[in-house]
Amino acid sequence: MNLSYPTGSDSASQNSTFISPKHLAEWVEGSAVSEAVASLNIESLTAKELNERIQPKEPIKTGGWWCRSINWRTGAKTGNRYGQGKPDKPHQPEGQKPRKYLTASGTEPDAIFLAMPDRDYWLKTRNDLSVPRHWTEGVKKAGSGLSIGLATIALTGVWNWGKDGQLAKEVENWAQPETVHYIDFDSDYAGNPSCRAAILKFSRLLEERGCEVYVTVWDTEFKGMDDFIKANGGDAFKESVASAQTLDKWEKQLKKSDRKKAALTSNKFPTSHAHTRDDVVCQKYDSSESDYIPDTAPSPELSYVQKAEASLYSEGHWVSIAGQIYQFADGYYQLRSEPSEKRRIRDWLSTYFENVKGVYRCNRASSASINQVYDWVVAGLAVDIDAVNPPGLNCSNGILRINSDGSHFFTPHNPKQVYTYIGGKYDPSISPVDGDRLLECLEPQQREIFLRTVAAALCLPLARLKMSRVKGLLCHGDGSNGKDTLRTALVAVLGRGVTGKSLKDFQIYDSGRKFPLAGLENSLCNWSSENADAVKLDKLQSLKQFITGDELTIEHKGRGEYPYKPEAIFLANCNVLPSISSDAEAIRSRYCILSFKKTYAVGADSGKGQLEADPRFKEDPNFILERIAPALLNRMLERIPLLLAEGINYGSSDAALREAQEKSQHLWQFVRDMGYEVGQGERVYAKDLWQELRDWYVEAGILEIEGEKEKLIWNELPGRDTPVKAINQLFARFSELFPKLEKHRHTETVSDSQRTKGEAYYFGICKQKLEISGKSSSPSSPPDCAVLSSSPLPHRNKKGEDGGEAVILTQSVGEDGEDENSLLLELCNSLSKLTLSQRQKLTKLTGIPCSDPIKAFRLGDEVAGNNPEDISYNWHGRIVEIHTSIGCKVDWQERDGMKGGRVISMLFCNLRKI
């Protein structure tokens, strides 16, 4: 029935239509409806009037009564065609069964609300969530319930609460969360599979919307609730309502009754399934019509496998995932181990017997029968792996779901949602104070990276759709710095949705053994608490696939492999970072390092970066569960809209990744100091590179050269890193840094060539064109800026040779420092007169900064190249590090027409502010 009813002019408190005594008696005497309710709702119609309202394909031959629905919002009658009627004689179209009750053709099924003496009765009822709602079959039964004080809503059939498996609009309107609903359908459902299915479906839909559902049960001697009330009185029916069963209990009781009936009929299923057409089952592809099983055929005998399934797995909710059986309990599906289930099957088979040639035998008591039943059940309960653990969070008190815009809503647990974990409690009113104290272990920018990353665990498919990739986090720091407590808190939030596969497990997987990663298929977050530093991060191909959501293969012991698409975030605790040699996109785009530099101590010293320790964070599980986890969850939910709209800014961790690379592989310091980068520029000859590296080793103290014969003394490097001790090792070692490095031989025979034929050179590495990089290990120091004076410095402009404006500085000289200031002033004026080409030459000759001192650069300045003839003139970037007095590092957002993210060392004199 339509949601927007056309309203008439009738009043709900008055009924001026004609009611025949026969029809009034049918309602009042036959169905225990009060005369006040009956007289407001029924109309006696002629056959012509009844046909006008119902508009059947074949005309109704008699008159009858009609009950119109009212608009519950206003109490006004709806249009003439919205309601239910009954001809005086059942209507029987040709070739069909007689029909006692009729509704208008062309109308959609929906709820029918009867008029009440109080015009605002239904509006008041809906606004009062404490009033239970009763649902029954037909308007007369609804009138009977209303007459004894129950808010009873009529449906025109057991399936007419909706269409296509969805609630009708008005039915859904009344399915308000936290309301109580009673299903008061006719008592003959026990022998009617369709009616039972309708009750189950309707009730589950109500439960999905947060409703509490009960099924009212009464003596089957009385079919409808009106029959029961007429025979036993309203108080007796209210007692039945008071003892109504929850849906799960009603369903279990029903199945128990079925099994009792089945026991009385050996080897037969308790309820015969109705066929839908005369000939339904064809025996084989070339069968004739005589080979079909007729609709009148008796129910087939069940095998012992089917009987075992009905006996052991009919109660409650079960699924099988990847060949393992799970049972729904306490809000999620819990794994039932294969040995325990086979033990249950064995116990059942040991009591099962069949009549074999006149003798009852336990002929199914065998291992083969146990395996046959188990495999049958696994196949029958199987669910698609993609349907397991849908997006959102299965909290201990309900299901938290995320909308596409990042907002969220909360619903009760539902067995149809297959979650294999249970998380912490959702409490939007919890104080954030304790949770925020825990997050203080990270600096603000890195704290934001952490929160947005763990928030992505609640909506990872949506996050990937919006921002392509969520990086894995390497949590680096010594003990007592908060990272283990953060992990404990996140485990309390996500519960069994957190796994702990280590970097070593991924390494073993890559070696061909798939078992270590079994269990990841149910993971929302993989956070390993301990990891060995010997693992090379560059080599973990399976971990790269896990982070990006590319398909992996899962294998449980004793079972075959099956594909798995990861939908989990990755974190790993590292006291010492794993080896990171390569600078390939595969590393930079997948990993982010969070630095835990603060420590917790009792009587903390803030000057040493210490935070005051609270023993409850480590020693009190209930404190974490009740106070910290809900507060952390709320912070995660706050970040989801930001995550989807802005993504995650990993910029604050770039320096940590570069530092980790340099600690893992000392050659990173060399290439950055010498200005090498990935590229296909001019050839880099092995002899030149080797000589530069040797000189760098000497300067760094790694290599000492003694005597005229140049005896080489190598000093050991920390960790497992080793120096390059010969030119023939260059290509292998630099290939670790630049995976696309190519080795070639000089083949030209030009006489004036400075190279010899056969000399090795490399492609895939080149020198940066404009920059001279300072040592990455040198201390940062800001460049000196303009002269300070007690008054502003007047100046006059003069055109320089390159067409730019030269700034000439003058100053009033004070008593003190006259010579020093005069010298500095003269130097500044001289530098300002230099052309661009002269400035660059001076820098190369002296290494002295030659940019105008008054135009000092600062950390965070937006810059570009200052030479219009050079490609860097159109680059756009930001200063992220000032590492020497003459240069800095710039993060280029745009360069060479490519996306940014490349950090390059630059001279100040080659930059301009933008």
Secondary structure as UniProt FT lines:
FT   TURN            12..13
FT   HELIX           21..31
FT   HELIX           35..41
FT   STRAND          42..45
FT   HELIX           47..54
FT   STRAND          64..68
FT   TURN            72..74
FT   STRAND          77..78
FT   TURN            80..81
FT   STRAND          83..87
FT   TURN            94..95
FT   TURN            105..106
FT   TURN            119..120
FT   HELIX           121..127
FT   TURN            129..130
FT   STRAND          133..137
FT   HELIX           139..147
FT   TURN            148..149
FT   STRAND          152..155
FT   TURN            158..161
FT   STRAND          162..163
FT   TURN            164..165
FT   STRAND          166..167
FT   HELIX           169..173
FT   TURN            177..178
FT   STRAND          180..183
FT   HELIX           187..191
FT   HELIX           193..208
FT   TURN            209..210
FT   STRAND          212..215
FT   TURN            220..221
FT   HELIX           225..232
FT   HELIX           234..242
FT   STRAND          245..246
FT   HELIX           247..264
FT   TURN            266..267
FT   STRAND          279..281
FT   TURN            285..286
FT   HELIX           289..291
FT   STRAND          293..294
FT   TURN            295..296
FT   HELIX           304..313
FT   STRAND          318..321
FT   TURN            322..323
FT   STRAND          324..329
FT   TURN            330..331
FT   STRAND          332..336
FT   HELIX           338..351
FT   STRAND          354..356
FT   TURN            357..358
FT   STRAND          359..361
FT   TURN            363..364
FT   HELIX           367..381
FT   HELIX           385..387
FT   STRAND          393..395
FT   TURN            396..397
FT   STRAND          398..402
FT   TURN            404..405
FT   STRAND          408..411
FT   TURN            415..416
FT   TURN            428..429
FT   HELIX           433..439
FT   TURN            440..441
FT   HELIX           444..456
FT   TURN            457..458
FT   HELIX           460..467
FT   STRAND          472..476
FT   HELIX           483..494
FT   HELIX           495..497
FT   STRAND          498..499
FT   HELIX           503..510
FT   TURN            511..512
FT   HELIX           515..517
FT   TURN            518..519
FT   HELIX           520..522
FT   STRAND          525..528
FT   TURN            533..534
FT   HELIX           537..539
FT   HELIX           541..548
FT   STRAND          552..555
FT   TURN            557..558
FT   STRAND          561..564
FT   STRAND          569..574
FT   HELIX           585..588
FT   TURN            589..590
FT   STRAND          591..595
FT   STRAND          599..601
FT   TURN            602..603
FT   HELIX           606..608
FT   STRAND          610..612
FT   HELIX           616..619
FT   HELIX           621..623
FT   HELIX           624..628
FT   HELIX           629..646
FT   HELIX           651..653
FT   HELIX           654..664
FT   HELIX           667..674
FT   STRAND          676..685
FT   HELIX           686..700
FT   STRAND          703..706
FT   TURN            707..710
FT   STRAND          711..714
FT   TURN            719..720
FT   HELIX           727..729
FT   HELIX           730..737
FT   TURN            739..740
FT   STRAND          742..745
FT   TURN            751..752
FT   TURN            757..758
FT   STRAND          760..767
FT   TURN            776..777
FT   STRAND          795..799
FT   TURN            801..802
FT   STRAND          805..809
FT   HELIX           818..832
FT   HELIX           836..846
FT   TURN            853..854
FT   TURN            859..860
FT   STRAND          862..865
FT   TURN            868..869
FT   HELIX           871..874
FT   STRAND          876..881
FT   STRAND          887..895
FT   TURN            896..897
FT   STRAND          898..907
FT   HELIX           908..910
FT   STRAND          911..913
//
